[in-house]
């Protein structure tokens, strides 16, 4: 029931975002902070819900007795395997569209801050993209949604559905395919290692690499 409510809410947000005729307002500091707080609230609420049902998070998500060195090595290895596939999808989308696709609001926010050397906004965006989002989104999508759906419909349908929802909530049609492929790779890494820390690390590495590339482009147009 809880997962159904959350999926319905996210689905409604996606539909509303794509059907909205008005242009998306520019991202501001307060909106970024509010997004981080909302992510934190959802994760904390789910963690308390699972604890109330006597489901230990350390066992459920493979946090118990984890070797940090092994997590790092596996995360980097799976990240390096997934990166070429995701970059190929970005290239394919650009080739099909015939022009540079419109950037997401967080990308515009970060690029503008980088060009102006506004380090406060750069760090705010980097913290959201490389710390908050990887932890919260992996907890929600790979950890919770995928785990619930896997028990009811099987691993493959659960993986495809959660990957599609993950890509859709970023509210950008041009990045749907690359993010869908990234989400599939994150799920496969989770299945292969049994620890949610691995896709969290992969997600953080991917976002950090993208931010580094955008920062370089902003100062070297």
Steps between C-alpha positions, in 0.01 A plus 500: 500500500780741592693431182179534296432843649855618432503367144163663429623832637820486295307394190255787541791742539658369181176529301437850632855603415484376141148631433561844648484762225673776694881509483680351797615776736873539551638304792585712803689427822186457709354243256821298511502502880132407510568204269779379728274530805218314322737218405619481859145494633397216266807291584457551875129417482569178307781403738272549800223305327732205435636511853144504635438180306813351659688491170865593573643727232851361543382155395246611240741723307822312563654756737610246761871410525585678176866546411539866390791408273296230327205736455726763346670255262172343389332837462781636283511182291126498433506876437772467237304221333177702494643839398567418132143370458349812653723734298410311183133561576567872546678504163219304336232740629700799375545330161128428463393845615749668271581771753608552857204397722369745755678464832332410828444782746764368740749497211415860409529600866841338542637625166390856571657488847823358356525772235452768765741325739224506760654238726211497745255396227755263346544319831125500564430334164793261539382396846151434373615309190793305645387432857129548566357369173710180477420395856132594494419379148679167541327444833164577342528340155749213524458432869128542562299504174709233330496278809122522540422446131749215467309297757173543310585513127855366472842656457490602132159678499593669829832615357343639180217678682721662762753599232225666294362682805850609603567643154158664477521693828792701361239674279710510183413295193852522345664338803236230549689229306843565657354510851293188433817313399683639803219380728514150350876490560451615859243224558729236350784617725267478802399146405860394436640635828203485737592839645316825429823685575638396160229666285512800737871536428448446126227764495721747688791437265283545192355830622844623608652421160214680325542804726875504439441490123246784523735705718781457247268593209377809686857632526613374159211575259 
